[in-house]
Amino acid sequence: MLRDVARAKAELGCGVHIHLCESLSEVANSASRFGGRTPVQVARDAGLLGPDCVAAHCVHLSADDIQLLAETGTHVSYNPGSNAKLGNGVARLQDLLKAGVNVGLGVDACECHNSTDMFETMKFGAYVQRAVHQDAALGQARDLLRMATRNGARALGIDAGSVEVGKKADVVVLDLKRDMMFTPLLKRPVEERKKMLESHLVFGCNGTAVDTVIVDGRIVVRNRKVLGVDEEKVREDMDVLFEELVLEMERQRMDREKV
């Protein structure tokens, strides 16, 4: 199936997103089914890896796996919240960066993280790296901001991620005075104030600060309201859909147990 996906990717000229090495059980399963190969090696042999591939998680990587990701130009989506909540571990972010792998940030899915707040993800992503390596110099605000913006855009092949002439106008306008956020800027030279602001955005901010969202020049959120969408109706529909999904999952589980 993976080879079929790789062929379709080539024929359609599109990218592919895949989850790799998220858990130890996945790595063990791959080794038992594919002659000792890791999920990264299996994906490489199927023709999936490359600059048009985004691999999520990549928690349990070998040194050879990291080298393969770097050599093929495969991008990695770092999902610290989901990986922690599910007890899967902490990605080898420092080794990936040293190898030259382009790393962006992701939230996996709501059911795996209970949040799609990228500000929260930036902060948590920095914290876990510092905790695991016992090094407060890791996870600098500037680096996490780049992962959440430029690196993610590069991984998806989108000409965005920074405010420059000719790039897509993907912009978020923030109100840093909301909800008890502590974001003071001291009277210092511009570069020092910029560093303070970067730190505030990663460590002192959250999604409630978002006032306006512009996607490719089109305003989609204004004054904290999603334009053209009945948010309450969406919530109601999602509640019904979620209930139906849970019931269907339970029915399928019971059917499998009967076999």
SELO-643586 format. One record per residue (C-alpha): residue number from 0; residue in three letters; chain; x, y, z. Coordinates in pm, 1 decimal, decimal comma. Layout:
% SELO-643586
i | aa | ch | px | py | pz
NUM | Ala | A | X | Y | Z .
...
% end
This chain:
% SELO-643586
i | aa | ch | px | py | pz
0 | Met | A | 0,0 | 0,0 | 0,0 .
1 | Leu | A | 282,1 | 240,7 | 82,5 .
2 | Arg | A | 431,4 | 185,6 | -262,1 .
3 | Asp | A | 90,5 | 257,9 | -416,4 .
4 | Val | A | 74,8 | 583,4 | -221,0 .
5 | Ala | A | 424,1 | 675,1 | -340,7 .
6 | Arg | A | 323,1 | 608,3 | -702,1 .
7 | Ala | A | 10,0 | 820,0 | -661,8 .
8 | Lys | A | 220,9 | 1098,1 | -511,3 .
9 | Ala | A | 449,8 | 1095,0 | -813,1 .
10 | Glu | A | 165,3 | 1078,1 | -1064,0 .
11 | Leu | A | -32,3 | 1359,0 | -900,8 .
12 | Gly | A | 269,4 | 1573,6 | -826,2 .
13 | Cys | A | 150,7 | 1626,7 | -469,3 .
14 | Gly | A | 296,7 | 1589,6 | -124,5 .
15 | Val | A | 230,6 | 1324,0 | 136,9 .
16 | His | A | 185,6 | 1330,8 | 513,4 .
17 | Ile | A | 271,9 | 1024,6 | 721,0 .
18 | His | A | 311,2 | 939,2 | 1088,0 .
19 | Leu | A | 644,7 | 770,5 | 1162,8 .
20 | Cys | A | 802,3 | 621,1 | 1475,0 .
21 | Glu | A | 536,9 | 766,0 | 1704,9 .
22 | Ser | A | 547,1 | 480,3 | 1955,1 .
23 | Leu | A | 772,9 | 194,6 | 2055,6 .
24 | Ser | A | 498,1 | -50,8 | 1960,3 .
25 | Glu | A | 498,6 | 88,5 | 1604,8 .
26 | Val | A | 875,3 | 42,3 | 1578,4 .
27 | Ala | A | 851,9 | -311,9 | 1715,7 .
28 | Asn | A | 566,5 | -396,9 | 1479,8 .
29 | Ser | A | 764,5 | -268,2 | 1183,0 .
30 | Ala | A | 1067,7 | -474,0 | 1280,4 .
31 | Ser | A | 861,4 | -793,5 | 1313,4 .
32 | Arg | A | 672,3 | -743,8 | 985,3 .
33 | Phe | A | 943,6 | -600,8 | 764,3 .
34 | Gly | A | 1260,5 | -791,3 | 838,4 .
35 | Gly | A | 1395,6 | -573,4 | 1114,3 .
36 | Arg | A | 1346,4 | -246,5 | 929,4 .
37 | Thr | A | 1234,3 | 67,9 | 1107,0 .
38 | Pro | A | 926,0 | 262,2 | 993,3 .
39 | Val | A | 1156,7 | 525,2 | 841,5 .
40 | Gln | A | 1342,0 | 259,0 | 642,1 .
41 | Val | A | 1013,9 | 107,6 | 524,4 .
42 | Ala | A | 890,6 | 450,1 | 411,8 .
43 | Arg | A | 1221,1 | 512,8 | 232,8 .
44 | Asp | A | 1209,6 | 179,2 | 52,3 .
45 | Ala | A | 849,7 | 247,0 | -54,5 .
46 | Gly | A | 955,2 | 578,1 | -209,6 .
47 | Leu | A | 763,9 | 800,7 | 30,3 .
48 | Leu | A | 1044,0 | 1008,4 | 178,5 .
49 | Gly | A | 1165,5 | 1329,1 | 19,1 .
50 | Pro | A | 1117,2 | 1708,4 | 14,7 .
51 | Asp | A | 747,3 | 1650,8 | -59,7 .
52 | Cys | A | 695,2 | 1440,1 | 253,1 .
53 | Val | A | 607,1 | 1557,3 | 604,7 .
54 | Ala | A | 665,7 | 1293,9 | 872,9 .
55 | Ala | A | 482,5 | 1353,0 | 1199,0 .
56 | His | A | 609,8 | 1260,6 | 1546,0 .
57 | Cys | A | 942,4 | 1083,0 | 1473,5 .
58 | Val | A | 988,7 | 1014,1 | 1844,6 .
59 | His | A | 1173,7 | 683,0 | 1839,8 .
60 | Leu | A | 1439,9 | 733,7 | 1576,1 .
61 | Ser | A | 1771,6 | 558,4 | 1536,6 .
62 | Ala | A | 2081,5 | 749,3 | 1426,8 .
63 | Asp | A | 2038,4 | 592,0 | 1082,4 .
64 | Asp | A | 1676,0 | 708,3 | 1071,3 .
65 | Ile | A | 1780,3 | 1066,4 | 1137,3 .
66 | Gln | A | 2043,7 | 1045,4 | 866,6 .
67 | Leu | A | 1785,2 | 910,1 | 620,5 .
68 | Leu | A | 1545,5 | 1194,8 | 696,1 .
69 | Ala | A | 1823,5 | 1447,1 | 645,4 .
70 | Glu | A | 1958,0 | 1289,7 | 325,8 .
71 | Thr | A | 1614,2 | 1268,2 | 164,2 .
72 | Gly | A | 1511,9 | 1620,3 | 265,2 .
73 | Thr | A | 1207,4 | 1487,0 | 449,3 .
74 | His | A | 1039,1 | 1735,4 | 682,9 .
75 | Val | A | 939,4 | 1648,4 | 1039,5 .
76 | Ser | A | 636,4 | 1770,9 | 1234,7 .
77 | Tyr | A | 721,2 | 1794,6 | 1605,3 .
78 | Asn | A | 409,0 | 1716,4 | 1813,6 .
79 | Pro | A | 519,8 | 1753,7 | 2178,3 .
80 | Gly | A | 172,5 | 1781,9 | 2335,9 .
81 | Ser | A | 29,5 | 1471,4 | 2175,1 .
82 | Asn | A | 346,4 | 1270,7 | 2232,7 .
83 | Ala | A | 339,4 | 1359,9 | 2602,7 .
84 | Lys | A | -33,0 | 1304,2 | 2657,9 .
85 | Leu | A | -23,9 | 961,4 | 2494,1 .
86 | Gly | A | 291,6 | 868,6 | 2683,1 .
87 | Asn | A | 490,1 | 801,6 | 2367,5 .
88 | Gly | A | 799,9 | 995,8 | 2462,8 .
89 | Val | A | 990,1 | 1304,0 | 2350,5 .
90 | Ala | A | 1120,9 | 1354,0 | 1998,1 .
91 | Arg | A | 1497,0 | 1377,1 | 1940,4 .
92 | Leu | A | 1457,6 | 1737,7 | 1832,9 .
93 | Gln | A | 1814,3 | 1842,6 | 1903,8 .
94 | Asp | A | 1958,4 | 1557,7 | 1695,7 .
95 | Leu | A | 1717,5 | 1630,1 | 1409,1 .
96 | Leu | A | 1816,7 | 1996,6 | 1404,0 .
97 | Lys | A | 2187,4 | 1913,2 | 1418,0 .
98 | Ala | A | 2140,5 | 1683,0 | 1117,8 .
99 | Gly | A | 1983,1 | 1968,7 | 922,4 .
100 | Val | A | 1627,7 | 1832,4 | 913,4 .
101 | Asn | A | 1358,4 | 2096,7 | 866,3 .
102 | Val | A | 1130,6 | 2068,8 | 1170,5 .
103 | Gly | A | 789,0 | 2232,7 | 1204,0 .
104 | Leu | A | 530,1 | 2216,5 | 1480,4 .
105 | Gly | A | 204,5 | 2024,5 | 1495,8 .
106 | Val | A | -77,1 | 1943,3 | 1738,8 .
107 | Asp | A | -155,2 | 1597,4 | 1594,3 .
108 | Ala | A | -532,6 | 1600,9 | 1655,0 .
109 | Cys | A | -774,6 | 1732,0 | 1916,2 .
110 | Glu | A | -839,6 | 1388,0 | 2061,5 .
111 | Cys | A | -465,8 | 1336,0 | 2110,5 .
112 | His | A | -384,0 | 1674,7 | 2262,6 .
113 | Asn | A | -715,7 | 1842,5 | 2355,3 .
114 | Ser | A | -590,8 | 2164,2 | 2202,0 .
115 | Thr | A | -505,4 | 2318,0 | 1866,1 .
116 | Asp | A | -337,2 | 2618,7 | 2027,5 .
117 | Met | A | -2,9 | 2667,6 | 1850,7 .
118 | Phe | A | 116,8 | 2914,1 | 2113,4 .
119 | Glu | A | 65,9 | 2648,4 | 2377,4 .
120 | Thr | A | 248,1 | 2399,6 | 2155,6 .
121 | Met | A | 546,6 | 2630,2 | 2113,6 .
122 | Lys | A | 577,9 | 2673,0 | 2489,8 .
123 | Phe | A | 533,6 | 2306,8 | 2574,0 .
124 | Gly | A | 769,3 | 2205,6 | 2293,5 .
125 | Ala | A | 1043,0 | 2418,5 | 2447,3 .
126 | Tyr | A | 973,2 | 2307,0 | 2804,2 .
127 | Val | A | 993,5 | 1932,9 | 2741,0 .
128 | Gln | A | 1325,2 | 1966,1 | 2557,5 .
129 | Arg | A | 1471,4 | 2164,0 | 2845,4 .
130 | Ala | A | 1337,5 | 1915,1 | 3099,9 .
131 | Val | A | 1458,4 | 1602,8 | 2919,4 .
132 | His | A | 1805,6 | 1740,3 | 2853,7 .
133 | Gln | A | 1823,1 | 1943,1 | 3176,2 .
134 | Asp | A | 1941,0 | 2241,7 | 2975,2 .
135 | Ala | A | 1760,8 | 2577,1 | 2990,8 .
136 | Ala | A | 1956,0 | 2697,0 | 2686,2 .
137 | Leu | A | 1752,1 | 2468,0 | 2459,2 .
138 | Gly | A | 1418,1 | 2555,4 | 2305,1 .
139 | Gln | A | 1492,2 | 2921,9 | 2250,5 .
140 | Ala | A | 1187,0 | 3134,3 | 2167,5 .
141 | Arg | A | 1323,7 | 3241,6 | 1829,7 .
142 | Asp | A | 1374,9 | 2878,6 | 1725,1 .
143 | Leu | A | 1022,9 | 2773,7 | 1827,3 .
144 | Leu | A | 873,3 | 3070,7 | 1643,6 .
145 | Arg | A | 1056,3 | 2969,4 | 1326,8 .
146 | Met | A | 929,1 | 2613,7 | 1359,9 .
147 | Ala | A | 572,6 | 2739,8 | 1395,1 .
148 | Thr | A | 598,1 | 2976,7 | 1097,2 .
149 | Arg | A | 874,0 | 2959,2 | 836,1 .
150 | Asn | A | 964,8 | 2595,1 | 889,5 .
151 | Gly | A | 603,3 | 2480,2 | 873,2 .
152 | Ala | A | 539,7 | 2679,8 | 556,5 .
153 | Arg | A | 851,3 | 2533,6 | 397,1 .
154 | Ala | A | 743,4 | 2181,3 | 489,3 .
155 | Leu | A | 403,8 | 2232,6 | 326,9 .
156 | Gly | A | 548,2 | 2400,4 | 18,6 .
157 | Ile | A | 368,5 | 2726,6 | 94,5 .
158 | Asp | A | 536,3 | 3057,6 | 12,8 .
159 | Ala | A | 456,3 | 3207,9 | 351,4 .
160 | Gly | A | 579,4 | 3203,8 | 709,4 .
161 | Ser | A | 730,3 | 3552,8 | 711,8 .
162 | Val | A | 619,6 | 3902,9 | 618,4 .
163 | Glu | A | 803,5 | 3978,7 | 294,3 .
164 | Val | A | 720,8 | 4134,0 | -41,0 .
165 | Gly | A | 584,8 | 3869,8 | -277,9 .
166 | Lys | A | 497,6 | 3613,8 | -10,1 .
167 | Lys | A | 144,6 | 3510,5 | 79,7 .
168 | Ala | A | -15,0 | 3746,8 | 329,3 .
169 | Asp | A | -71,4 | 3490,9 | 604,9 .
170 | Val | A | -80,2 | 3709,0 | 915,4 .
171 | Val | A | -208,2 | 3685,6 | 1272,1 .
172 | Val | A | -279,7 | 4005,2 | 1467,2 .
173 | Leu | A | -249,0 | 3965,6 | 1844,7 .
174 | Asp | A | -369,3 | 4154,3 | 2149,4 .
175 | Leu | A | -110,5 | 4081,9 | 2416,6 .
176 | Lys | A | -308,3 | 4257,9 | 2689,7 .
177 | Arg | A | -580,7 | 3994,3 | 2711,8 .
178 | Asp | A | -644,2 | 3740,7 | 2983,9 .
179 | Met | A | -373,8 | 3833,5 | 3230,9 .
180 | Met | A | -86,9 | 3784,4 | 2986,1 .
181 | Phe | A | 241,0 | 3917,2 | 3124,0 .
182 | Thr | A | 410,8 | 4070,9 | 2822,4 .
183 | Pro | A | 599,1 | 4387,1 | 2930,1 .
184 | Leu | A | 856,9 | 4540,3 | 2696,3 .
185 | Leu | A | 1136,5 | 4729,7 | 2866,2 .
186 | Lys | A | 1285,6 | 5045,8 | 2719,3 .
187 | Arg | A | 1581,5 | 4883,7 | 2550,2 .
188 | Pro | A | 1743,4 | 4890,3 | 2203,2 .
189 | Val | A | 1529,9 | 4745,2 | 1921,8 .
190 | Glu | A | 1709,3 | 4408,8 | 1906,3 .
191 | Glu | A | 1667,8 | 4355,0 | 2279,9 .
192 | Arg | A | 1299,5 | 4445,2 | 2262,0 .
193 | Lys | A | 1257,5 | 4207,3 | 1969,2 .
194 | Lys | A | 1407,1 | 3925,2 | 2174,3 .
195 | Met | A | 1172,0 | 4010,2 | 2462,8 .
196 | Leu | A | 873,9 | 4003,6 | 2229,7 .
197 | Glu | A | 976,7 | 3665,8 | 2088,4 .
198 | Ser | A | 998,0 | 3530,6 | 2442,2 .
199 | His | A | 653,8 | 3670,7 | 2527,3 .
200 | Leu | A | 498,6 | 3513,2 | 2216,8 .
201 | Val | A | 631,1 | 3168,6 | 2304,7 .
202 | Phe | A | 624,1 | 3164,5 | 2684,4 .
203 | Gly | A | 365,9 | 3425,6 | 2784,7 .
204 | Cys | A | 102,1 | 3409,4 | 2513,4 .
205 | Asn | A | -182,0 | 3178,8 | 2413,9 .
206 | Gly | A | -446,4 | 3150,5 | 2146,7 .
207 | Thr | A | -689,6 | 3383,8 | 2321,7 .
208 | Ala | A | -463,8 | 3672,4 | 2211,4 .
209 | Val | A | -558,9 | 3619,4 | 1846,9 .
210 | Asp | A | -774,3 | 3909,3 | 1731,3 .
211 | Thr | A | -746,5 | 3889,7 | 1352,4 .
212 | Val | A | -637,1 | 3619,0 | 1108,7 .
213 | Ile | A | -550,7 | 3689,1 | 745,8 .
214 | Val | A | -503,8 | 3398,3 | 503,9 .
215 | Asp | A | -346,6 | 3481,5 | 167,3 .
216 | Gly | A | -467,8 | 3839,5 | 202,0 .
217 | Arg | A | -824,9 | 3746,6 | 302,8 .
218 | Ile | A | -950,7 | 3825,0 | 653,0 .
219 | Val | A | -1106,0 | 3508,8 | 798,9 .
220 | Val | A | -1116,1 | 3613,1 | 1165,6 .
221 | Arg | A | -1197,8 | 3965,0 | 1285,3 .
222 | Asn | A | -1244,8 | 4077,2 | 1646,1 .
223 | Arg | A | -1205,4 | 3713,4 | 1755,0 .
224 | Lys | A | -1497,7 | 3599,4 | 1539,6 .
225 | Val | A | -1467,3 | 3354,8 | 1249,7 .
226 | Leu | A | -1626,9 | 3521,7 | 949,8 .
227 | Gly | A | -1889,2 | 3335,6 | 749,6 .
228 | Val | A | -1918,7 | 3053,5 | 1002,4 .
229 | Asp | A | -2184,3 | 2992,3 | 1267,0 .
230 | Glu | A | -1948,8 | 2872,8 | 1540,9 .
231 | Glu | A | -2227,1 | 2762,4 | 1773,9 .
232 | Lys | A | -2386,2 | 2552,4 | 1497,7 .
233 | Val | A | -2048,1 | 2393,8 | 1425,4 .
234 | Arg | A | -2012,1 | 2302,5 | 1793,5 .
235 | Glu | A | -2357,1 | 2146,2 | 1799,3 .
236 | Asp | A | -2289,9 | 1947,7 | 1482,0 .
237 | Met | A | -1955,1 | 1827,6 | 1616,2 .
238 | Asp | A | -2115,8 | 1708,0 | 1941,1 .
239 | Val | A | -2359,6 | 1493,8 | 1741,6 .
240 | Leu | A | -2087,2 | 1365,5 | 1509,7 .
241 | Phe | A | -1858,1 | 1280,3 | 1800,4 .
242 | Glu | A | -2132,6 | 1078,9 | 1968,5 .
243 | Glu | A | -2196,0 | 888,4 | 1645,9 .
244 | Leu | A | -1825,0 | 816,8 | 1596,8 .
245 | Val | A | -1782,4 | 682,7 | 1949,5 .
246 | Leu | A | -2084,3 | 453,9 | 1908,5 .
247 | Glu | A | -1954,8 | 328,2 | 1573,6 .
248 | Met | A | -1611,1 | 259,5 | 1722,6 .
249 | Glu | A | -1771,6 | 57,2 | 1999,0 .
250 | Arg | A | -1982,0 | -140,4 | 1747,3 .
251 | Gln | A | -1674,6 | -220,8 | 1540,6 .
252 | Arg | A | -1481,8 | -326,1 | 1851,3 .
253 | Met | A | -1757,8 | -565,5 | 1950,8 .
254 | Asp | A | -1773,7 | -705,8 | 1597,0 .
255 | Arg | A | -1399,0 | -775,3 | 1599,0 .
256 | Glu | A | -1427,1 | -954,9 | 1933,0 .
257 | Lys | A | -1691,7 | -1186,5 | 1785,4 .
258 | Val | A | -1459,7 | -1300,7 | 1505,8 .
% end
